[in-house]
Amino acid sequence: MINKEEINTVEKTYSFITKEFVNYKVTTNENVVWFVPLNSENTDYETIQEWIKDGGTVIDNGGGE
């Protein structure tokens, strides 16, 4: 489970095929990487939403690359 205080970066990730936004890539302060699905019932997803509300910035490269 991700702790909000441990989040270093959050990045939107996209499907290579459809270019659809599919999940969040979270990197912690200790360089542990988590991939979190877009599911409001997922506790890590909720933690990301709280992090964003508290001023965290999500990296979005658009998926078109």
N, C-alpha and C positions, 0 to 999 in steps of 0.2 A: 504494500500500500504506500502511496506517495504522501509525503508530508509537505504541506504548503511551504514551510520554511526551507525545505531542502531543494526546491525548484530553482534551477539556474536559467534554463531556457525552455520555451514551449514553441513548437513549430507545427504548422499544419502540413500534413502529408497527403499526397494525391495519388490516385491510381495511375499507373503508367499507361494503361490502355484507354480508360474513359476520361481521364483528367479530373475525375470527381474527387472532392474532399472526402477522405475515408477515415482518418484518425489524427490524433495528436502524437507527436514525438516529443517526449519530455526528457530533458537531460538534467540530472541532479548536480548539486555542488560537488559530489564525489565522482562525476562522470559516468554514472549509471544511466542507461537509456531505457525508457519505457515507451511502449506504443499503446495508447489508450483509445479504445473505440468511442464512437460518437453515440453514447448511450447514457441518458440522464439517470438511469438506475445504477450506473457504475460509480462506485465511491471515488475512484481516481478522476473520473470525468467531473464529478462535483467539486473535487479539490481544485482542478484546473479552473473551473468557472469562478470559484472564490478567489483564486490567485489573480485572475483577470479583473474581477471587481475591485480588488485591492491595488490595482494599478499595473499589474503585470502586462507586458506587451508580447503578443503572439507574432512570431515570424511567419510571414505568408509570402512564399515565392510564386504563388499563382498556379502552379501545376502545369503551366504551358511550356515549360522548358523541355 
